[in-house]
Amino acid sequence: MFKHILVPIDGSDIAALAVSKAAELAKTFGSAVTALYVVDPYPFTGVGADFAYGQAQYLSAATAEANTALDAARTALTAAGVQVTTVVGEGHTVHDGIVSAVLSTGADLIVMGSHGRRGLEKLVLGSVTQRVLGAVHVPVLVVRT
């Protein structure tokens, strides 16, 4: 039914749960899986030598964090016997990076975690899951605790 599953991750426990659910589905349907971690390549605005140094430090730290999360996802999926590809994507917002990855990978299902933020926290931080649901034209399985 599903040939390619995209699993956006952020290193959280809920993302690990989404990876587990994606592994179960991939085994059932014989699907390939792409684990995705989205990094904003230009989170700073400003000019000068201090800005350039801060940007380089940020990208180094963000890439290291992404690789750590992706390594954990790769380990879990491989242990489950699932073919996995890992990708560090870019996007000024996480949902933009996810939408781009759906198009570039040809994924026909997204399995992603939702932190379940509500009220003021949701208003301030937003909901990546909600934005993805409104932007993609493939099914999305939302995993929550």
Secondary structure, DSSP 4 states (H G I P E B T S, - for coil): --SEEEEE--SSHHHHHHHHHHHHHHHHHT-EEEEEEEE-S------SHHHHHHHHHHHHHHHHHHHHHHHHHHHHHHHTT--EEEEEEE-SSHHHHHHHHHHHHT-SEEEEE-----HHHHHHH--HHHHHHHH-SS-EEEE--
